[in-house]
Amino acid sequence: LGSSRIETIFEDSRGRLWIGTGGAGICSIDPVTGMVGLRGRDVGIPDDSVYGIAEDRSGRLWILASTGLYCFDTERKDIFLMGEEDGLPGAGFDSGAILAAGNGDIWISGDKGIAAFNPDRITRYAPPPDVLISDLVPFGDKGILARSRDGTEIVLPHDNAGLGFSIAVMDFSSASRNRYALMLEGRQTAWTETGNVNKGYLAPLAPGKYMLRVKAANGNGIWNNYGASLSIAVKPPWWGTWWFEILAFGGIALCAATIIALGARSLRKRNALLVKFARHIGQYLMALNFNAYWLSAHLDAGEEEKMEKIAEMRQTILGAMDSVKKIAQRLRPLSLEGNDFPDAIRVYIKTFGKMSGIESDVSIGEGWRQMPSEFARIFFRILQEMVSNVARHSGSKSMKVEFLSDEQWYILSVQDDGKGMDESEIEAHDSFGLIGMREACASEGGELELRTGKEGGCAVSAKLPRMSKGNQKNA
């Protein structure tokens, strides 16, 4: 029922039970199922307090409520309201203060006396009232309304502070009982009833199109469901207009094209370096081939002459090694391009993890900021070899990559949880990967350390001195 306070109970001529409450209005009870059926609010009886119910000879219910007397045609679901302006004896009623007499009259007792009327002689004012939207008032310092060129809508700026308005009903017979409802399409999907309040306020509206719809009922409860409507357009800011979006898109496209062009230019530079590298190495290999051919053809030559050719070959090899080093220095690792040292390591390890399925924990200390850029390249190439060994040999599921520094060293280490290495493997120096990492460290006065745990796992640490060989010479 919605309320435990029962004001009246009435059974109509069709056997339906109607209950009036002091908090939830009126409702009907299905005599077969005992379930609540129709509720007053569903048919336009909004009162929470219903004091009495009577039925006339036509089968219409007369419902005495706090706001007046409702006539409810249960078959057509038609309803209208009568109040003190229509001759009711006051506006205050007690429970059961309504009675249908034997001659068909309806008797009502109010705080101003008793009244009776013949319900068959009550004529309802059928035409619904005209409804208008009036008194439009924009709020804030943008308080100027503009209309579209064709005059069919009002236009508000994007930084509007909202809009006030009134709903006017062209029925003044009992204006205090007029009722209103509104809906703002574009923001709401259901009607909002405001009771007898005919003024409304729209909160600040975002850019877009809206339709304000209003409807109203006169004092007899007759609704004009067509109501009135007002089209509202809120202009976007200049940065939200179509022309700005086109310009922005064009600017982004131009920037993207520039970045791609610069990337292509960088790639062409790399390709040019590789071509130059190939030419240099080709020249050195050709010189080595000539000297090797000469030696094979002059095995009976004197020792001094053969040693001279061997010395030339060694110089050729040293020249090739120097060329390789210079090209490698110029071909900075791709992951270091545009990234600082920690970002380059994290990006590389993240990519490695996706490809290998090995989970990684990366920790980078602050000491990298004072580290020479050449050390960053050396550490990065050593890291590539370290994690490659983890993936190929350790059988590890996870690893930890850590960079730290102390007063003497910059240290990069990789610790895995794989099968580890025995002492003989650690002492062996015939691995090209280990040899390459050791030589890279040794080239700058550093060293490479390998450790294995008792329960498996292996740790490899590359250490480069804070005072490199080059810096020591300069000092």
C-alpha positions as CSV (number, residue, x, y, z in Angstrom):
1,L,0.0,0.0,0.0
2,G,2.9,2.4,0.6
3,S,1.4,3.6,3.9
4,S,0.2,2.0,7.1
5,R,-2.3,4.8,7.8
6,I,-5.7,3.9,6.3
7,E,-8.2,6.8,6.0
8,T,-11.0,5.1,4.1
9,I,-12.0,1.8,2.4
10,F,-14.6,1.6,-0.3
11,E,-16.0,-1.2,-2.5
12,D,-17.5,0.0,-5.8
13,S,-20.4,-1.5,-7.8
14,R,-18.0,-3.8,-9.7
15,G,-16.6,-5.4,-6.5
16,R,-13.3,-3.6,-6.6
17,L,-11.8,-2.5,-3.3
18,W,-10.4,1.1,-3.1
19,I,-8.2,2.2,-0.2
20,G,-7.4,5.8,0.7
21,T,-4.3,6.3,2.8
22,G,-2.7,9.2,4.7
23,G,0.6,9.1,3.0
24,A,0.5,7.1,-0.3
25,G,-2.7,8.3,-1.9
26,I,-5.3,6.0,-3.3
27,C,-5.0,2.5,-4.8
28,S,-7.2,-0.4,-5.8
29,I,-7.0,-4.0,-4.7
30,D,-7.7,-6.9,-7.1
31,P,-10.5,-9.0,-5.4
32,V,-9.2,-12.2,-6.9
33,T,-5.4,-12.0,-6.4
34,G,-5.4,-9.5,-3.5
35,M,-2.6,-7.6,-5.2
36,V,-2.4,-3.8,-5.5
37,G,-3.7,-2.8,-8.9
38,L,-4.2,0.8,-10.0
39,R,-2.5,3.6,-8.1
40,G,-3.8,7.2,-8.0
41,R,-0.6,8.7,-9.3
42,D,-0.8,6.5,-12.4
43,V,-4.0,8.3,-13.5
44,G,-3.3,11.8,-12.3
45,I,-4.3,11.9,-8.6
46,P,-1.1,13.1,-7.0
47,D,-2.5,13.6,-3.5
48,D,-0.9,11.6,-0.7
49,S,-3.9,12.0,1.6
50,V,-7.3,10.6,0.6
51,Y,-10.2,11.0,3.1
52,G,-13.2,9.5,1.5
53,I,-14.6,7.8,-1.6
54,A,-18.1,7.7,-3.1
55,E,-19.6,6.3,-6.3
56,D,-22.4,8.0,-8.4
57,R,-25.1,6.2,-10.5
58,S,-22.9,6.5,-13.6
59,G,-20.1,4.4,-11.9
60,R,-17.8,7.4,-11.5
61,L,-15.8,7.6,-8.3
62,W,-15.7,10.9,-6.3
63,I,-12.5,11.0,-4.3
64,L,-12.1,13.5,-1.5
65,A,-8.4,14.5,-1.1
66,S,-6.3,17.2,0.5
67,T,-6.4,19.4,-2.6
68,G,-10.0,19.0,-3.5
69,L,-12.6,16.6,-4.9
70,Y,-11.5,14.4,-7.9
71,C,-14.0,12.9,-10.3
72,F,-12.5,9.6,-11.7
73,D,-14.1,7.7,-14.6
74,T,-12.5,4.3,-14.0
75,E,-13.5,3.0,-17.5
76,R,-12.1,5.9,-19.6
77,K,-9.4,6.7,-17.0
78,D,-10.6,10.3,-17.2
79,I,-10.2,12.6,-14.3
80,F,-10.9,16.2,-13.3
81,L,-10.6,18.2,-10.0
82,M,-13.0,20.5,-8.2
83,G,-11.9,22.8,-5.4
84,E,-13.2,25.6,-3.1
85,E,-13.5,27.8,-6.2
86,D,-16.1,25.4,-7.6
87,G,-18.3,25.6,-4.4
88,L,-16.8,23.0,-2.1
89,P,-17.2,23.9,1.6
90,G,-13.6,24.7,2.4
91,A,-10.3,23.1,1.8
92,G,-10.0,21.0,5.0
93,F,-11.7,17.6,5.2
94,D,-12.0,14.7,7.7
95,S,-12.0,11.0,7.0
96,G,-15.2,9.7,5.6
97,A,-16.6,13.2,4.9
98,I,-18.3,12.2,1.7
99,L,-21.5,10.3,1.0
100,A,-23.6,9.2,-2.0
101,A,-27.3,9.7,-1.1
102,G,-30.1,7.5,-2.3
103,N,-31.4,10.2,-4.7
104,G,-27.9,10.3,-6.4
105,D,-26.6,13.5,-4.8
106,I,-23.1,13.6,-3.4
107,W,-22.8,15.1,0.1
108,I,-19.5,16.6,1.4
109,S,-18.5,18.0,4.8
110,G,-15.7,20.5,5.0
111,D,-14.3,23.0,7.5
112,K,-16.7,25.6,6.2
113,G,-19.9,23.6,6.3
114,I,-21.8,21.0,4.2
115,A,-22.6,20.9,0.5
116,A,-24.5,18.7,-1.8
117,F,-24.7,18.5,-5.6
118,N,-26.1,16.3,-8.3
119,P,-23.1,14.8,-10.2
120,D,-25.2,14.4,-13.4
121,R,-25.5,18.1,-13.6
122,I,-21.7,18.7,-13.3
123,T,-20.4,19.7,-16.8
124,R,-16.7,19.4,-17.4
125,Y,-14.8,22.0,-19.3
126,A,-13.4,19.7,-22.0
127,P,-11.0,21.8,-24.1
128,P,-7.4,21.6,-22.8
129,P,-5.8,24.9,-22.0
130,D,-3.3,26.7,-24.3
131,V,0.3,26.5,-23.0
132,L,3.1,29.0,-23.7
133,I,6.8,29.3,-22.8
134,S,7.5,32.9,-21.6
135,D,9.9,35.1,-19.6
136,L,13.1,33.7,-21.1
137,V,16.0,35.0,-19.0
138,P,19.7,34.0,-19.6
139,F,21.8,34.0,-16.5
140,G,25.3,35.3,-15.9
141,D,27.3,37.9,-17.7
142,K,26.3,36.3,-21.1
143,G,22.7,37.5,-20.5
144,I,21.9,38.3,-24.2
145,L,19.6,35.9,-26.1
146,A,20.2,35.5,-29.8
147,R,18.0,33.9,-32.4
148,S,18.9,31.8,-35.4
149,R,18.7,33.3,-38.8
150,D,15.3,31.6,-39.5
151,G,14.0,32.6,-36.1
152,T,13.1,29.0,-35.1
153,E,15.5,28.7,-32.2
154,I,17.4,30.7,-29.6
155,V,21.2,30.6,-29.5
156,L,23.4,30.6,-26.4
157,P,27.2,30.9,-26.1
158,H,29.3,27.9,-25.0
159,D,30.0,29.5,-21.7
160,N,26.4,30.2,-20.8
161,A,25.3,30.2,-17.2
162,G,21.9,28.6,-17.8
163,L,18.4,29.8,-18.8
164,G,15.3,30.8,-16.8
165,F,11.8,30.6,-18.1
166,S,8.1,30.5,-17.2
167,I,5.2,28.3,-18.3
168,A,2.0,30.1,-18.9
169,V,-1.5,28.4,-19.0
170,M,-4.3,30.3,-20.7
171,D,-6.9,29.2,-18.1
172,F,-7.4,31.5,-15.1
173,S,-10.6,30.0,-13.6
174,S,-8.6,28.2,-10.8
175,A,-5.0,29.1,-11.5
176,S,-3.7,27.9,-8.1
177,R,-4.6,24.4,-9.1
178,N,-2.8,24.5,-12.5
179,R,-0.1,21.8,-12.8
180,Y,3.0,21.8,-15.0
181,A,5.6,19.4,-16.4
182,L,8.7,19.8,-18.5
183,M,11.4,17.8,-20.3
184,L,14.7,18.9,-21.9
185,E,15.3,16.7,-24.9
186,G,19.1,16.2,-25.3
187,R,19.5,15.9,-21.6
188,Q,16.4,14.1,-20.3
189,T,14.2,11.3,-21.5
190,A,11.3,11.5,-19.1
191,W,8.9,14.3,-18.0
192,T,9.5,16.1,-14.7
193,E,6.3,17.3,-13.0
194,T,6.7,20.5,-11.0
195,G,3.3,20.6,-9.3
196,N,1.9,24.1,-9.4
197,V,5.3,25.7,-9.9
198,N,5.4,27.3,-13.3
199,K,8.9,28.7,-13.3
200,G,11.9,26.7,-14.4
201,Y,15.7,26.9,-14.6
202,L,18.0,25.1,-17.0
203,A,21.6,24.5,-15.7
204,P,24.5,25.6,-17.9
205,L,24.2,23.8,-21.2
206,A,27.0,22.1,-23.1
207,P,27.4,22.8,-26.8
208,G,24.8,21.0,-28.8
209,K,21.1,21.0,-29.8
210,Y,18.2,20.9,-27.3
211,M,14.4,21.0,-27.3
212,L,12.6,22.3,-24.2
213,R,9.1,20.8,-24.0
214,V,6.5,21.9,-21.5
215,K,2.9,20.8,-20.9
216,A,0.3,21.8,-18.3
217,A,-3.1,21.0,-16.9
218,N,-5.8,23.5,-15.8
219,G,-7.5,23.5,-12.4
220,N,-9.9,20.6,-13.5
221,G,-6.9,18.4,-14.2
222,I,-7.3,18.6,-18.0
223,W,-3.8,18.2,-19.6
224,N,-2.6,19.8,-22.8
225,N,-0.2,17.0,-23.7
226,Y,1.0,18.7,-26.8
227,G,2.1,21.7,-24.8
228,A,4.7,24.1,-26.2
229,S,8.4,23.7,-27.2
230,L,11.5,25.8,-27.7
231,S,14.5,24.8,-29.7
232,I,17.8,25.8,-28.1
233,A,21.2,25.8,-29.8
234,V,24.4,26.2,-27.8
235,K,27.3,27.3,-29.9
236,P,30.7,25.5,-29.5
237,P,33.8,27.4,-28.6
238,W,36.1,28.4,-31.4
239,W,38.3,25.4,-30.7
240,G,35.3,23.1,-31.1
241,T,34.1,24.4,-34.5
242,W,34.4,22.4,-37.7
243,W,36.8,24.8,-39.3
244,F,39.2,24.6,-36.3
245,E,39.0,20.8,-36.3
246,I,39.9,20.8,-40.0
247,L,42.9,23.1,-39.3
248,A,44.0,21.0,-36.3
249,F,43.7,17.8,-38.3
250,G,45.8,19.4,-41.1
251,G,48.4,20.6,-38.5
252,I,48.6,17.1,-37.0
253,A,48.9,15.5,-40.4
254,L,51.7,18.0,-41.3
255,C,53.5,17.3,-38.0
256,A,53.2,13.5,-38.6
257,A,54.5,13.9,-42.2
258,T,57.4,16.0,-40.8
259,I,58.3,13.3,-38.2
260,I,58.1,10.6,-40.8
261,A,60.3,12.6,-43.1
262,L,62.8,13.2,-40.3
263,G,62.7,9.5,-39.4
264,A,63.3,8.6,-43.0
265,R,66.1,11.1,-43.2
266,S,67.6,9.5,-40.0
267,L,67.2,6.0,-41.6
268,R,68.9,7.2,-44.8
269,K,71.8,8.5,-42.7
270,R,72.1,5.1,-41.0
271,N,72.0,3.3,-44.4
272,A,74.7,5.6,-45.7
273,L,76.9,4.8,-42.7
274,L,76.3,1.1,-43.3
275,V,77.2,1.4,-47.0
276,K,80.3,3.3,-46.0
277,F,81.1,0.6,-43.5
278,A,80.7,-2.1,-46.1
279,R,83.0,-0.4,-48.5
280,H,85.7,0.1,-45.8
281,I,85.5,-3.5,-44.7
282,G,85.5,-4.6,-48.3
283,Q,88.7,-2.7,-48.9
284,Y,90.4,-4.2,-45.9
285,L,89.3,-7.7,-46.8
286,M,90.6,-7.2,-50.4
287,A,94.0,-6.1,-49.0
288,L,94.1,-9.1,-46.7
289,N,93.2,-11.4,-49.6
290,F,96.1,-9.9,-51.8
291,N,98.6,-10.4,-49.0
292,A,97.3,-14.0,-48.2
293,Y,97.5,-14.8,-52.0
294,W,101.1,-13.5,-52.1
295,L,102.1,-15.6,-49.1
296,S,100.6,-18.7,-50.6
297,A,102.5,-18.1,-53.8
298,H,105.8,-17.2,-52.2
299,L,106.2,-19.8,-49.5
300,D,109.9,-20.1,-50.4
301,A,110.5,-16.3,-49.9
302,G,112.8,-15.1,-47.2
303,E,111.7,-14.8,-43.6
304,E,112.2,-11.0,-43.6
305,E,110.0,-10.6,-46.7
306,K,107.3,-12.8,-45.3
307,M,107.3,-11.1,-41.9
308,E,106.9,-7.8,-43.7
309,K,103.7,-9.1,-45.4
310,I,102.4,-10.4,-42.1
311,A,103.0,-7.0,-40.5
312,E,101.0,-5.4,-43.3
313,M,98.1,-7.9,-42.7
314,R,98.1,-7.1,-39.0
315,Q,97.9,-3.3,-39.8
316,T,95.0,-4.1,-42.1
317,I,93.2,-6.0,-39.4
318,L,93.8,-3.2,-36.9
319,G,92.5,-0.7,-39.4
320,A,89.4,-2.8,-40.0
321,M,88.8,-3.1,-36.2
322,D,89.1,0.7,-35.8
323,S,86.7,1.3,-38.6
324,V,84.2,-1.1,-37.1
325,K,84.5,0.7,-33.7
326,K,83.9,4.1,-35.3
327,I,80.9,3.0,-37.2
328,A,79.4,1.3,-34.1
329,Q,79.8,4.5,-32.1
330,R,78.0,6.4,-34.8
331,L,75.2,3.8,-35.1
332,R,73.7,4.6,-31.7
333,P,71.3,1.9,-30.6
334,L,67.8,2.6,-31.8
335,S,66.3,2.3,-28.4
336,L,68.5,5.2,-27.2
337,E,67.2,7.5,-29.9
338,G,65.1,10.1,-28.3
339,N,65.2,8.3,-24.9
340,D,67.3,8.8,-21.8
341,F,69.2,5.8,-20.5
342,P,66.4,4.5,-18.0
343,D,63.6,4.8,-20.6
344,A,65.7,3.0,-23.3
345,I,66.3,0.1,-20.9
346,R,62.7,-0.1,-19.9
347,V,61.4,0.0,-23.5
348,Y,63.9,-2.7,-24.5
349,I,63.1,-5.0,-21.6
350,K,59.4,-4.6,-22.1
351,T,59.7,-5.6,-25.7
352,F,62.0,-8.5,-24.7
353,G,59.4,-9.7,-22.2
354,K,56.6,-9.7,-24.8
355,M,58.7,-11.8,-27.2
356,S,60.3,-14.2,-24.6
357,G,57.5,-14.5,-22.0
358,I,60.0,-13.8,-19.2
359,E,58.8,-11.4,-16.5
360,S,61.2,-8.6,-15.7
361,D,61.7,-6.2,-12.8
362,V,63.7,-3.1,-13.8
363,S,65.4,-0.8,-11.2
364,I,67.5,2.2,-12.3
365,G,69.4,4.3,-9.7
366,E,70.1,8.0,-10.1
367,G,73.8,7.6,-10.9
368,W,73.1,7.4,-14.7
369,R,72.8,11.2,-14.9
370,Q,76.6,11.6,-14.4
371,M,77.5,8.7,-16.7
372,P,79.2,9.5,-20.1
373,S,77.1,8.9,-23.2
374,E,79.6,6.3,-24.5
375,F,79.0,4.2,-21.3
376,A,75.3,4.3,-22.0
377,R,75.9,2.7,-25.4
378,I,78.3,0.1,-24.0
379,F,75.9,-0.9,-21.2
380,F,73.0,-1.1,-23.6
381,R,74.9,-3.5,-25.9
382,I,76.0,-5.6,-23.0
383,L,72.4,-5.7,-21.7
384,Q,71.3,-7.0,-25.1
385,E,73.8,-9.9,-24.8
386,M,72.9,-10.5,-21.1
387,V,69.1,-11.0,-21.7
388,S,69.8,-12.9,-24.9
389,N,71.8,-15.4,-22.8
390,V,69.0,-15.6,-20.2
391,A,66.4,-16.4,-22.9
392,R,68.6,-19.0,-24.7
393,H,70.4,-20.8,-21.9
394,S,68.9,-20.3,-18.4
395,G,65.3,-21.6,-18.7
396,S,64.3,-18.7,-16.4
397,K,60.8,-17.5,-15.9
398,S,61.7,-14.1,-14.5
399,M,64.7,-11.9,-14.1
400,K,65.8,-8.6,-12.5
401,V,67.6,-5.8,-14.3
402,E,69.3,-3.3,-12.0
403,F,71.6,-0.3,-12.6
404,L,73.3,1.4,-9.7
405,S,76.5,3.2,-8.9
406,D,78.9,3.8,-6.1
407,E,82.0,6.0,-5.6
408,Q,84.1,3.8,-7.9
409,W,81.8,2.0,-10.4
410,Y,78.8,2.2,-12.6
411,I,77.2,-1.3,-12.4
412,L,74.6,-3.0,-14.6
413,S,73.5,-6.4,-13.5
414,V,71.0,-9.1,-14.6
415,Q,69.8,-11.8,-12.2
416,D,67.7,-14.7,-13.4
417,D,66.0,-17.6,-11.6
418,G,67.0,-20.3,-14.1
419,K,69.2,-23.4,-13.8
420,G,72.4,-21.5,-13.1
421,M,76.0,-22.4,-14.1
422,D,78.5,-24.7,-12.6
423,E,82.1,-23.6,-11.8
424,S,83.5,-25.1,-15.0
425,E,81.1,-23.0,-17.1
426,I,81.9,-19.9,-15.2
427,E,85.7,-20.5,-15.6
428,A,85.3,-21.2,-19.4
429,H,86.2,-18.2,-21.5
430,D,85.4,-19.6,-25.0
431,S,81.9,-18.1,-25.2
432,F,81.8,-15.4,-27.9
433,G,79.1,-13.5,-25.9
434,L,81.1,-13.5,-22.7
435,I,84.2,-12.6,-24.5
436,G,82.5,-9.7,-26.2
437,M,81.0,-8.4,-23.0
438,R,84.4,-8.7,-21.2
439,E,86.2,-6.9,-24.0
440,A,83.6,-4.1,-24.0
441,C,84.1,-3.6,-20.3
442,A,87.9,-3.9,-20.5
443,S,88.0,-1.2,-23.3
444,E,87.0,1.4,-20.7
445,G,88.9,-0.1,-17.7
446,G,85.9,-2.1,-16.4
447,E,85.2,-5.7,-15.7
448,L,82.6,-8.4,-16.0
449,E,81.5,-10.7,-13.1
450,L,79.5,-13.9,-13.1
451,R,77.9,-15.5,-10.0
452,T,75.7,-18.5,-9.6
453,G,73.5,-19.3,-6.6
454,K,73.4,-22.6,-4.7
455,E,69.8,-23.2,-5.6
456,G,70.2,-22.1,-9.2
457,G,70.0,-18.8,-11.0
458,C,72.8,-16.7,-12.4
459,A,73.9,-13.1,-11.9
460,V,76.0,-11.2,-14.5
461,S,77.4,-7.7,-13.6
462,A,79.1,-5.3,-15.9
463,K,81.2,-2.6,-14.2
464,L,82.6,0.5,-15.7
465,P,84.7,2.9,-13.7
466,R,83.6,6.4,-12.8
467,M,87.0,7.6,-14.0
468,S,87.4,6.0,-17.5
469,K,90.7,5.4,-19.3
470,G,90.1,8.5,-21.5
471,N,89.4,10.6,-18.4
472,Q,92.5,9.2,-16.7
473,K,94.6,10.2,-19.6
474,N,93.1,13.7,-19.7
475,A,93.7,14.0,-16.0
